[in-house]
Amino acid sequence: MEATIPTCRDMAERVTDYLEGALSASSRLGTRMHLFICPSCRRYFDQMRKTIRLLADAPPAPPPDGVAEKVIAAVRRDPQGQPTGD
């Protein structure tokens, strides 16, 4: 298996696949080789990791005003759109 070292532009396109573990073994090896020699891409990948971690830890945004009431009203209706009597 021969890994080719990708360009910085290639790295920007594969950051998500790399972080999700979706690259082939040779692509993963080439990516790691590039990260070893390129401080700019290492910094970019680290920023992406931190962003993903922060977004995963953030609470979901509340729904806009009135949305919760509309969902509850829709759930209380039968398939013909008529109230169920609750």
mmCIF file as gemmi writes it, N, C-alpha and C atoms, coordinates in Angstrom:
data_model
loop_
_atom_site.group_PDB
_atom_site.id
_atom_site.type_symbol
_atom_site.label_atom_id
_atom_site.label_alt_id
_atom_site.label_comp_id
_atom_site.label_asym_id
_atom_site.label_entity_id
_atom_site.label_seq_id
_atom_site.pdbx_PDB_ins_code
_atom_site.Cartn_x
_atom_site.Cartn_y
_atom_site.Cartn_z
_atom_site.occupancy
_atom_site.B_iso_or_equiv
_atom_site.pdbx_formal_charge
_atom_site.auth_seq_id
_atom_site.auth_asym_id
_atom_site.pdbx_PDB_model_num
ATOM 1 N N . MET Axp A 1 ? 0.86 -1.173 0 1 0 ? 1 A 1
ATOM 2 C CA . MET Axp A 1 ? 0 0 0 1 0 ? 1 A 1
ATOM 3 C C . MET Axp A 1 ? 0.899 1.226 0 1 0 ? 1 A 1
ATOM 4 N N . GLU Axp A 2 ? 0.752 2.082 -0.993 1 0 ? 2 A 1
ATOM 5 C CA . GLU Axp A 2 ? 1.552 3.292 -1.085 1 0 ? 2 A 1
ATOM 6 C C . GLU Axp A 2 ? 0.652 4.492 -0.856 1 0 ? 2 A 1
ATOM 7 N N . ALA Axp A 3 ? 1.014 5.311 0.122 1 0 ? 3 A 1
ATOM 8 C CA . ALA Axp A 3 ? 0.222 6.49 0.42 1 0 ? 3 A 1
ATOM 9 C C . ALA Axp A 3 ? 0.85 7.704 -0.248 1 0 ? 3 A 1
ATOM 10 N N . THR Axp A 4 ? 0.008 8.482 -0.926 1 0 ? 4 A 1
ATOM 11 C CA . THR Axp A 4 ? 0.492 9.737 -1.483 1 0 ? 4 A 1
ATOM 12 C C . THR Axp A 4 ? 0.142 10.845 -0.502 1 0 ? 4 A 1
ATOM 13 N N . ILE Axp A 5 ? 1.025 11.812 -0.39 1 0 ? 5 A 1
ATOM 14 C CA . ILE Axp A 5 ? 0.793 12.912 0.539 1 0 ? 5 A 1
ATOM 15 C C . ILE Axp A 5 ? -0.111 13.937 -0.151 1 0 ? 5 A 1
ATOM 16 N N . PRO Axp A 6 ? -1.267 14.209 0.427 1 0 ? 6 A 1
ATOM 17 C CA . PRO Axp A 6 ? -2.208 15.149 -0.184 1 0 ? 6 A 1
ATOM 18 C C . PRO Axp A 6 ? -1.73 16.598 -0.029 1 0 ? 6 A 1
ATOM 19 N N . THR Axp A 7 ? -2.29 17.475 -0.84 1 0 ? 7 A 1
ATOM 20 C CA . THR Axp A 7 ? -2.01 18.905 -0.73 1 0 ? 7 A 1
ATOM 21 C C . THR Axp A 7 ? -2.856 19.494 0.399 1 0 ? 7 A 1
ATOM 22 N N . CYS Axp A 8 ? -2.568 20.728 0.766 1 0 ? 8 A 1
ATOM 23 C CA . CYS Axp A 8 ? -3.374 21.407 1.789 1 0 ? 8 A 1
ATOM 24 C C . CYS Axp A 8 ? -4.828 21.537 1.327 1 0 ? 8 A 1
ATOM 25 N N . ARG Axp A 9 ? -5.044 21.788 0.061 1 0 ? 9 A 1
ATOM 26 C CA . ARG Axp A 9 ? -6.408 21.871 -0.468 1 0 ? 9 A 1
ATOM 27 C C . ARG Axp A 9 ? -7.119 20.52 -0.319 1 0 ? 9 A 1
ATOM 28 N N . ASP Axp A 10 ? -6.407 19.439 -0.62 1 0 ? 10 A 1
ATOM 29 C CA . ASP Axp A 10 ? -6.973 18.098 -0.426 1 0 ? 10 A 1
ATOM 30 C C . ASP Axp A 10 ? -7.342 17.877 1.035 1 0 ? 10 A 1
ATOM 31 N N . MET Axp A 11 ? -6.495 18.367 1.912 1 0 ? 11 A 1
ATOM 32 C CA . MET Axp A 11 ? -6.724 18.169 3.348 1 0 ? 11 A 1
ATOM 33 C C . MET Axp A 11 ? -8.017 18.852 3.784 1 0 ? 11 A 1
ATOM 34 N N . ALA Axp A 12 ? -8.267 20.041 3.281 1 0 ? 12 A 1
ATOM 35 C CA . ALA Axp A 12 ? -9.498 20.754 3.637 1 0 ? 12 A 1
ATOM 36 C C . ALA Axp A 12 ? -10.731 19.971 3.194 1 0 ? 12 A 1
ATOM 37 N N . GLU Axp A 13 ? -10.614 19.251 2.086 1 0 ? 13 A 1
ATOM 38 C CA . GLU Axp A 13 ? -11.745 18.478 1.577 1 0 ? 13 A 1
ATOM 39 C C . GLU Axp A 13 ? -11.939 17.164 2.33 1 0 ? 13 A 1
ATOM 40 N N . ARG Axp A 14 ? -10.899 16.665 2.987 1 0 ? 14 A 1
ATOM 41 C CA . ARG Axp A 14 ? -11.033 15.357 3.641 1 0 ? 14 A 1
ATOM 42 C C . ARG Axp A 14 ? -11.081 15.426 5.15 1 0 ? 14 A 1
ATOM 43 N N . VAL Axp A 15 ? -11.098 16.626 5.722 1 0 ? 15 A 1
ATOM 44 C CA . VAL Axp A 15 ? -11.073 16.746 7.177 1 0 ? 15 A 1
ATOM 45 C C . VAL Axp A 15 ? -12.242 16 7.829 1 0 ? 15 A 1
ATOM 46 N N . THR Axp A 16 ? -13.435 16.145 7.302 1 0 ? 16 A 1
ATOM 47 C CA . THR Axp A 16 ? -14.6 15.483 7.902 1 0 ? 16 A 1
ATOM 48 C C . THR Axp A 16 ? -14.471 13.967 7.826 1 0 ? 16 A 1
ATOM 49 N N . ASP Axp A 17 ? -14.11 13.449 6.654 1 0 ? 17 A 1
ATOM 50 C CA . ASP Axp A 17 ? -13.959 12.004 6.505 1 0 ? 17 A 1
ATOM 51 C C . ASP Axp A 17 ? -12.869 11.469 7.434 1 0 ? 17 A 1
ATOM 52 N N . TYR Axp A 18 ? -11.791 12.221 7.576 1 0 ? 18 A 1
ATOM 53 C CA . TYR Axp A 18 ? -10.701 11.792 8.454 1 0 ? 18 A 1
ATOM 54 C C . TYR Axp A 18 ? -11.183 11.732 9.904 1 0 ? 18 A 1
ATOM 55 N N . LEU Axp A 19 ? -11.847 12.789 10.358 1 0 ? 19 A 1
ATOM 56 C CA . LEU Axp A 19 ? -12.293 12.838 11.749 1 0 ? 19 A 1
ATOM 57 C C . LEU Axp A 19 ? -13.385 11.812 12.043 1 0 ? 19 A 1
ATOM 58 N N . GLU Axp A 20 ? -14.135 11.42 11.012 1 0 ? 20 A 1
ATOM 59 C CA . GLU Axp A 20 ? -15.182 10.4 11.189 1 0 ? 20 A 1
ATOM 60 C C . GLU Axp A 20 ? -14.66 8.988 10.969 1 0 ? 20 A 1
ATOM 61 N N . GLY Axp A 21 ? -13.389 8.852 10.595 1 0 ? 21 A 1
ATOM 62 C CA . GLY Axp A 21 ? -12.803 7.53 10.361 1 0 ? 21 A 1
ATOM 63 C C . GLY Axp A 21 ? -13.281 6.891 9.074 1 0 ? 21 A 1
ATOM 64 N N . ALA Axp A 22 ? -13.643 7.707 8.08 1 0 ? 22 A 1
ATOM 65 C CA . ALA Axp A 22 ? -14.215 7.18 6.85 1 0 ? 22 A 1
ATOM 66 C C . ALA Axp A 22 ? -13.219 7.087 5.694 1 0 ? 22 A 1
ATOM 67 N N . LEU Axp A 23 ? -11.954 7.356 5.935 1 0 ? 23 A 1
ATOM 68 C CA . LEU Axp A 23 ? -10.95 7.274 4.872 1 0 ? 23 A 1
ATOM 69 C C . LEU Axp A 23 ? -10.397 5.863 4.754 1 0 ? 23 A 1
ATOM 70 N N . SER Axp A 24 ? -9.949 5.525 3.558 1 0 ? 24 A 1
ATOM 71 C CA . SER Axp A 24 ? -9.264 4.247 3.366 1 0 ? 24 A 1
ATOM 72 C C . SER Axp A 24 ? -7.944 4.291 4.131 1 0 ? 24 A 1
ATOM 73 N N . ALA Axp A 25 ? -7.344 3.141 4.312 1 0 ? 25 A 1
ATOM 74 C CA . ALA Axp A 25 ? -6.088 3.067 5.054 1 0 ? 25 A 1
ATOM 75 C C . ALA Axp A 25 ? -4.998 3.904 4.391 1 0 ? 25 A 1
ATOM 76 N N . SER Axp A 26 ? -4.892 3.85 3.069 1 0 ? 26 A 1
ATOM 77 C CA . SER Axp A 26 ? -3.849 4.622 2.39 1 0 ? 26 A 1
ATOM 78 C C . SER Axp A 26 ? -4.125 6.123 2.463 1 0 ? 26 A 1
ATOM 79 N N . SER Axp A 27 ? -5.384 6.525 2.365 1 0 ? 27 A 1
ATOM 80 C CA . SER Axp A 27 ? -5.727 7.94 2.483 1 0 ? 27 A 1
ATOM 81 C C . SER Axp A 27 ? -5.478 8.439 3.905 1 0 ? 27 A 1
ATOM 82 N N . ARG Axp A 28 ? -5.811 7.609 4.874 1 0 ? 28 A 1
ATOM 83 C CA . ARG Axp A 28 ? -5.574 7.967 6.273 1 0 ? 28 A 1
ATOM 84 C C . ARG Axp A 28 ? -4.076 8.135 6.54 1 0 ? 28 A 1
ATOM 85 N N . LEU Axp A 29 ? -3.266 7.233 5.986 1 0 ? 29 A 1
ATOM 86 C CA . LEU Axp A 29 ? -1.821 7.318 6.155 1 0 ? 29 A 1
ATOM 87 C C . LEU Axp A 29 ? -1.273 8.582 5.497 1 0 ? 29 A 1
ATOM 88 N N . GLY Axp A 30 ? -1.719 8.887 4.286 1 0 ? 30 A 1
ATOM 89 C CA . GLY Axp A 30 ? -1.287 10.101 3.604 1 0 ? 30 A 1
ATOM 90 C C . GLY Axp A 30 ? -1.684 11.347 4.375 1 0 ? 30 A 1
ATOM 91 N N . THR Axp A 31 ? -2.881 11.33 4.939 1 0 ? 31 A 1
ATOM 92 C CA . THR Axp A 31 ? -3.356 12.461 5.735 1 0 ? 31 A 1
ATOM 93 C C . THR Axp A 31 ? -2.483 12.639 6.962 1 0 ? 31 A 1
ATOM 94 N N . ARG Axp A 32 ? -2.176 11.56 7.642 1 0 ? 32 A 1
ATOM 95 C CA . ARG Axp A 32 ? -1.312 11.642 8.83 1 0 ? 32 A 1
ATOM 96 C C . ARG Axp A 32 ? 0.08 12.141 8.471 1 0 ? 32 A 1
ATOM 97 N N . MET Axp A 33 ? 0.603 11.71 7.332 1 0 ? 33 A 1
ATOM 98 C CA . MET Axp A 33 ? 1.915 12.17 6.898 1 0 ? 33 A 1
ATOM 99 C C . MET Axp A 33 ? 1.884 13.678 6.654 1 0 ? 33 A 1
ATOM 100 N N . HIS Axp A 34 ? 0.823 14.153 5.995 1 0 ? 34 A 1
ATOM 101 C CA . HIS Axp A 34 ? 0.697 15.584 5.735 1 0 ? 34 A 1
ATOM 102 C C . HIS Axp A 34 ? 0.596 16.354 7.052 1 0 ? 34 A 1
ATOM 103 N N . LEU Axp A 35 ? -0.222 15.863 7.985 1 0 ? 35 A 1
ATOM 104 C CA . LEU Axp A 35 ? -0.37 16.542 9.27 1 0 ? 35 A 1
ATOM 105 C C . LEU Axp A 35 ? 0.96 16.601 10.029 1 0 ? 35 A 1
ATOM 106 N N . PHE Axp A 36 ? 1.784 15.601 9.865 1 0 ? 36 A 1
ATOM 107 C CA . PHE Axp A 36 ? 3.09 15.569 10.522 1 0 ? 36 A 1
ATOM 108 C C . PHE Axp A 36 ? 3.992 16.697 10.02 1 0 ? 36 A 1
ATOM 109 N N . ILE Axp A 37 ? 3.893 17.004 8.716 1 0 ? 37 A 1
ATOM 110 C CA . ILE Axp A 37 ? 4.814 17.99 8.143 1 0 ? 37 A 1
ATOM 111 C C . ILE Axp A 37 ? 4.208 19.386 7.982 1 0 ? 37 A 1
ATOM 112 N N . CYS Axp A 38 ? 2.907 19.552 8.19 1 0 ? 38 A 1
ATOM 113 C CA . CYS Axp A 38 ? 2.247 20.837 7.905 1 0 ? 38 A 1
ATOM 114 C C . CYS Axp A 38 ? 1.565 21.406 9.161 1 0 ? 38 A 1
ATOM 115 N N . PRO Axp A 39 ? 2.201 22.377 9.807 1 0 ? 39 A 1
ATOM 116 C CA . PRO Axp A 39 ? 1.599 22.95 11.009 1 0 ? 39 A 1
ATOM 117 C C . PRO Axp A 39 ? 0.268 23.669 10.741 1 0 ? 39 A 1
ATOM 118 N N . SER Axp A 40 ? 0.087 24.241 9.567 1 0 ? 40 A 1
ATOM 119 C CA . SER Axp A 40 ? -1.172 24.933 9.256 1 0 ? 40 A 1
ATOM 120 C C . SER Axp A 40 ? -2.345 23.959 9.212 1 0 ? 40 A 1
ATOM 121 N N . CYS Axp A 41 ? -2.148 22.825 8.564 1 0 ? 41 A 1
ATOM 122 C CA . CYS Axp A 41 ? -3.224 21.822 8.5 1 0 ? 41 A 1
ATOM 123 C C . CYS Axp A 41 ? -3.453 21.177 9.861 1 0 ? 41 A 1
ATOM 124 N N . ARG Axp A 42 ? -2.391 20.973 10.631 1 0 ? 42 A 1
ATOM 125 C CA . ARG Axp A 42 ? -2.549 20.44 11.991 1 0 ? 42 A 1
ATOM 126 C C . ARG Axp A 42 ? -3.425 21.377 12.806 1 0 ? 42 A 1
ATOM 127 N N . ARG Axp A 43 ? -3.165 22.68 12.706 1 0 ? 43 A 1
ATOM 128 C CA . ARG Axp A 43 ? -3.951 23.675 13.434 1 0 ? 43 A 1
ATOM 129 C C . ARG Axp A 43 ? -5.414 23.642 12.962 1 0 ? 43 A 1
ATOM 130 N N . TYR Axp A 44 ? -5.615 23.554 11.64 1 0 ? 44 A 1
ATOM 131 C CA . TYR Axp A 44 ? -6.972 23.497 11.086 1 0 ? 44 A 1
ATOM 132 C C . TYR Axp A 44 ? -7.72 22.258 11.583 1 0 ? 44 A 1
ATOM 133 N N . PHE Axp A 45 ? -7.077 21.104 11.547 1 0 ? 45 A 1
ATOM 134 C CA . PHE Axp A 45 ? -7.718 19.875 12.016 1 0 ? 45 A 1
ATOM 135 C C . PHE Axp A 45 ? -8.033 19.97 13.507 1 0 ? 45 A 1
ATOM 136 N N . ASP Axp A 46 ? -7.123 20.538 14.286 1 0 ? 46 A 1
ATOM 137 C CA . ASP Axp A 46 ? -7.374 20.702 15.722 1 0 ? 46 A 1
ATOM 138 C C . ASP Axp A 46 ? -8.561 21.638 15.966 1 0 ? 46 A 1
ATOM 139 N N . GLN Axp A 47 ? -8.664 22.713 15.178 1 0 ? 47 A 1
ATOM 140 C CA . GLN Axp A 47 ? -9.803 23.613 15.301 1 0 ? 47 A 1
ATOM 141 C C . GLN Axp A 47 ? -11.11 22.895 14.975 1 0 ? 47 A 1
ATOM 142 N N . MET Axp A 48 ? -11.09 22.055 13.965 1 0 ? 48 A 1
ATOM 143 C CA . MET Axp A 48 ? -12.296 21.296 13.605 1 0 ? 48 A 1
ATOM 144 C C . MET Axp A 48 ? -12.681 20.33 14.719 1 0 ? 48 A 1
ATOM 145 N N . ARG Axp A 49 ? -11.699 19.653 15.301 1 0 ? 49 A 1
ATOM 146 C CA . ARG Axp A 49 ? -11.984 18.745 16.423 1 0 ? 49 A 1
ATOM 147 C C . ARG Axp A 49 ? -12.632 19.504 17.58 1 0 ? 49 A 1
ATOM 148 N N . LYS Axp A 50 ? -12.067 20.66 17.915 1 0 ? 50 A 1
ATOM 149 C CA . LYS Axp A 50 ? -12.599 21.466 19.018 1 0 ? 50 A 1
ATOM 150 C C . LYS Axp A 50 ? -14.006 21.955 18.698 1 0 ? 50 A 1
ATOM 151 N N . THR Axp A 51 ? -14.243 22.372 17.474 1 0 ? 51 A 1
ATOM 152 C CA . THR Axp A 51 ? -15.568 22.835 17.067 1 0 ? 51 A 1
ATOM 153 C C . THR Axp A 51 ? -16.595 21.72 17.202 1 0 ? 51 A 1
ATOM 154 N N . ILE Axp A 52 ? -16.248 20.544 16.726 1 0 ? 52 A 1
ATOM 155 C CA . ILE Axp A 52 ? -17.158 19.391 16.824 1 0 ? 52 A 1
ATOM 156 C C . ILE Axp A 52 ? -17.459 19.071 18.279 1 0 ? 52 A 1
ATOM 157 N N . ARG Axp A 53 ? -16.432 19.089 19.112 1 0 ? 53 A 1
ATOM 158 C CA . ARG Axp A 53 ? -16.609 18.792 20.538 1 0 ? 53 A 1
ATOM 159 C C . ARG Axp A 53 ? -17.508 19.848 21.199 1 0 ? 53 A 1
ATOM 160 N N . LEU Axp A 54 ? -17.285 21.127 20.884 1 0 ? 54 A 1
ATOM 161 C CA . LEU Axp A 54 ? -18.105 22.191 21.468 1 0 ? 54 A 1
ATOM 162 C C . LEU Axp A 54 ? -19.562 22.09 21.029 1 0 ? 54 A 1
ATOM 163 N N . LEU Axp A 55 ? -19.773 21.799 19.754 1 0 ? 55 A 1
ATOM 164 C CA . LEU Axp A 55 ? -21.145 21.677 19.265 1 0 ? 55 A 1
ATOM 165 C C . LEU Axp A 55 ? -21.856 20.477 19.868 1 0 ? 55 A 1
ATOM 166 N N . ALA Axp A 56 ? -21.117 19.412 20.105 1 0 ? 56 A 1
ATOM 167 C CA . ALA Axp A 56 ? -21.726 18.216 20.694 1 0 ? 56 A 1
ATOM 168 C C . ALA Axp A 56 ? -22.128 18.471 22.143 1 0 ? 56 A 1
ATOM 169 N N . ASP Axp A 57 ? -21.396 19.343 22.831 1 0 ? 57 A 1
ATOM 170 C CA . ASP Axp A 57 ? -21.672 19.622 24.24 1 0 ? 57 A 1
ATOM 171 C C . ASP Axp A 57 ? -22.71 20.72 24.441 1 0 ? 57 A 1
ATOM 172 N N . ALA Axp A 58 ? -23.004 21.495 23.395 1 0 ? 58 A 1
ATOM 173 C CA . ALA Axp A 58 ? -23.923 22.622 23.524 1 0 ? 58 A 1
ATOM 174 C C . ALA Axp A 58 ? -25.363 22.131 23.615 1 0 ? 58 A 1
ATOM 175 N N . PRO Axp A 59 ? -26.153 22.771 24.472 1 0 ? 59 A 1
ATOM 176 C CA . PRO Axp A 59 ? -27.575 22.386 24.526 1 0 ? 59 A 1
ATOM 177 C C . PRO Axp A 59 ? -28.279 22.83 23.245 1 0 ? 59 A 1
ATOM 178 N N . PRO Axp A 60 ? -29.315 22.118 22.851 1 0 ? 60 A 1
ATOM 179 C CA . PRO Axp A 60 ? -30.033 22.518 21.636 1 0 ? 60 A 1
ATOM 180 C C . PRO Axp A 60 ? -30.728 23.861 21.856 1 0 ? 60 A 1
ATOM 181 N N . ALA Axp A 61 ? -30.854 24.613 20.799 1 0 ? 61 A 1
ATOM 182 C CA . ALA Axp A 61 ? -31.537 25.912 20.872 1 0 ? 61 A 1
ATOM 183 C C . ALA Axp A 61 ? -33.025 25.675 21.084 1 0 ? 61 A 1
ATOM 184 N N . PRO Axp A 62 ? -33.67 26.529 21.862 1 0 ? 62 A 1
ATOM 185 C CA . PRO Axp A 62 ? -35.115 26.359 22.047 1 0 ? 62 A 1
ATOM 186 C C . PRO Axp A 62 ? -35.848 26.662 20.742 1 0 ? 62 A 1
ATOM 187 N N . PRO Axp A 63 ? -37.004 26.057 20.554 1 0 ? 63 A 1
ATOM 188 C CA . PRO Axp A 63 ? -37.765 26.33 19.319 1 0 ? 63 A 1
ATOM 189 C C . PRO Axp A 63 ? -38.278 27.764 19.333 1 0 ? 63 A 1
ATOM 190 N N . PRO Axp A 64 ? -38.512 28.324 18.156 1 0 ? 64 A 1
ATOM 191 C CA . PRO Axp A 64 ? -39.081 29.686 18.089 1 0 ? 64 A 1
ATOM 192 C C . PRO Axp A 64 ? -40.445 29.732 18.772 1 0 ? 64 A 1
ATOM 193 N N . ASP Axp A 65 ? -40.84 30.931 19.176 1 0 ? 65 A 1
ATOM 194 C CA . ASP Axp A 65 ? -42.133 31.108 19.848 1 0 ? 65 A 1
ATOM 195 C C . ASP Axp A 65 ? -43.263 30.525 19.013 1 0 ? 65 A 1
ATOM 196 N N . GLY Axp A 66 ? -44.137 29.801 19.67 1 0 ? 66 A 1
ATOM 197 C CA . GLY Axp A 66 ? -45.321 29.266 19.023 1 0 ? 66 A 1
ATOM 198 C C . GLY Axp A 66 ? -45.153 27.893 18.4 1 0 ? 66 A 1
ATOM 199 N N . VAL Axp A 67 ? -43.927 27.448 18.18 1 0 ? 67 A 1
ATOM 200 C CA . VAL Axp A 67 ? -43.708 26.154 17.524 1 0 ? 67 A 1
ATOM 201 C C . VAL Axp A 67 ? -44.155 25.006 18.423 1 0 ? 67 A 1
ATOM 202 N N . ALA Axp A 68 ? -43.805 25.049 19.69 1 0 ? 68 A 1
ATOM 203 C CA . ALA Axp A 68 ? -44.181 23.964 20.612 1 0 ? 68 A 1
ATOM 204 C C . ALA Axp A 68 ? -45.708 23.802 20.651 1 0 ? 68 A 1
ATOM 205 N N . GLU Axp A 69 ? -46.413 24.911 20.716 1 0 ? 69 A 1
ATOM 206 C CA . GLU Axp A 69 ? -47.885 24.85 20.761 1 0 ? 69 A 1
ATOM 207 C C . GLU Axp A 69 ? -48.457 24.242 19.479 1 0 ? 69 A 1
ATOM 208 N N . LYS Axp A 70 ? -47.865 24.596 18.325 1 0 ? 70 A 1
ATOM 209 C CA . LYS Axp A 70 ? -48.327 24.045 17.049 1 0 ? 70 A 1
ATOM 210 C C . LYS Axp A 70 ? -48.081 22.538 16.974 1 0 ? 70 A 1
ATOM 211 N N . VAL Axp A 71 ? -46.953 22.082 17.475 1 0 ? 71 A 1
ATOM 212 C CA . VAL Axp A 71 ? -46.651 20.648 17.462 1 0 ? 71 A 1
ATOM 213 C C . VAL Axp A 71 ? -47.621 19.902 18.365 1 0 ? 71 A 1
ATOM 214 N N . ILE Axp A 72 ? -47.846 20.438 19.543 1 0 ? 72 A 1
ATOM 215 C CA . ILE Axp A 72 ? -48.787 19.789 20.474 1 0 ? 72 A 1
ATOM 216 C C . ILE Axp A 72 ? -50.178 19.728 19.862 1 0 ? 72 A 1
ATOM 217 N N . ALA Axp A 73 ? -50.604 20.816 19.234 1 0 ? 73 A 1
ATOM 218 C CA . ALA Axp A 73 ? -51.929 20.827 18.6 1 0 ? 73 A 1
ATOM 219 C C . ALA Axp A 73 ? -51.993 19.799 17.474 1 0 ? 73 A 1
ATOM 220 N N . ALA Axp A 74 ? -50.929 19.672 16.687 1 0 ? 74 A 1
ATOM 221 C CA . ALA Axp A 74 ? -50.922 18.708 15.582 1 0 ? 74 A 1
ATOM 222 C C . ALA Axp A 74 ? -50.969 17.278 16.101 1 0 ? 74 A 1
ATOM 223 N N . VAL Axp A 75 ? -50.287 17.004 17.194 1 0 ? 75 A 1
ATOM 224 C CA . VAL Axp A 75 ? -50.271 15.651 17.758 1 0 ? 75 A 1
ATOM 225 C C . VAL Axp A 75 ? -51.644 15.28 18.305 1 0 ? 75 A 1
ATOM 226 N N . ARG Axp A 76 ? -52.361 16.25 18.78 1 0 ? 76 A 1
ATOM 227 C CA . ARG Axp A 76 ? -53.684 15.988 19.358 1 0 ? 76 A 1
ATOM 228 C C . ARG Axp A 76 ? -54.771 15.795 18.309 1 0 ? 76 A 1
ATOM 229 N N . ARG Axp A 77 ? -54.459 15.963 17.052 1 0 ? 77 A 1
ATOM 230 C CA . ARG Axp A 77 ? -55.449 15.785 15.984 1 0 ? 77 A 1
ATOM 231 C C . ARG Axp A 77 ? -55.332 14.378 15.399 1 0 ? 77 A 1
ATOM 232 N N . ASP Axp A 78 ? -56.442 13.851 14.914 1 0 ? 78 A 1
ATOM 233 C CA . ASP Axp A 78 ? -56.388 12.541 14.263 1 0 ? 78 A 1
ATOM 234 C C . ASP Axp A 78 ? -55.944 12.732 12.811 1 0 ? 78 A 1
ATOM 235 N N . PRO Axp A 79 ? -55.773 11.648 12.039 1 0 ? 79 A 1
ATOM 236 C CA . PRO Axp A 79 ? -55.285 11.774 10.656 1 0 ? 79 A 1
ATOM 237 C C . PRO Axp A 79 ? -56.146 12.661 9.759 1 0 ? 79 A 1
ATOM 238 N N . GLN Axp A 80 ? -57.429 12.831 10.059 1 0 ? 80 A 1
ATOM 239 C CA . GLN Axp A 80 ? -58.288 13.689 9.256 1 0 ? 80 A 1
ATOM 240 C C . GLN Axp A 80 ? -58.21 15.148 9.711 1 0 ? 80 A 1
ATOM 241 N N . GLY Axp A 81 ? -57.366 15.447 10.702 1 0 ? 81 A 1
ATOM 242 C CA . GLY Axp A 81 ? -57.211 16.809 11.168 1 0 ? 81 A 1
ATOM 243 C C . GLY Axp A 81 ? -58.269 17.223 12.181 1 0 ? 81 A 1
ATOM 244 N N . GLN Axp A 82 ? -58.985 16.276 12.72 1 0 ? 82 A 1
ATOM 245 C CA . GLN Axp A 82 ? -60.021 16.585 13.695 1 0 ? 82 A 1
ATOM 246 C C . GLN Axp A 82 ? -59.481 16.385 15.115 1 0 ? 82 A 1
ATOM 247 N N . PRO Axp A 83 ? -59.92 17.222 16.071 1 0 ? 83 A 1
ATOM 248 C CA . PRO Axp A 83 ? -59.483 17.019 17.449 1 0 ? 83 A 1
ATOM 249 C C . PRO Axp A 83 ? -59.892 15.646 17.957 1 0 ? 83 A 1
ATOM 250 N N . THR Axp A 84 ? -59.068 15.063 18.833 1 0 ? 84 A 1
ATOM 251 C CA . THR Axp A 84 ? -59.346 13.723 19.348 1 0 ? 84 A 1
ATOM 252 C C . THR Axp A 84 ? -60.21 13.759 20.589 1 0 ? 84 A 1
ATOM 253 N N . GLY Axp A 85 ? -60.497 14.946 21.134 1 0 ? 85 A 1
ATOM 254 C CA . GLY Axp A 85 ? -61.356 15.043 22.295 1 0 ? 85 A 1
ATOM 255 C C . GLY Axp A 85 ? -60.609 15.09 23.608 1 0 ? 85 A 1
ATOM 256 N N . ASP Axp A 86 ? -59.284 15.206 23.59 1 0 ? 86 A 1
ATOM 257 C CA . ASP Axp A 86 ? -58.503 15.297 24.838 1 0 ? 86 A 1
ATOM 258 C C . ASP Axp A 86 ? -58.662 16.624 25.499 1 0 ? 86 A 1
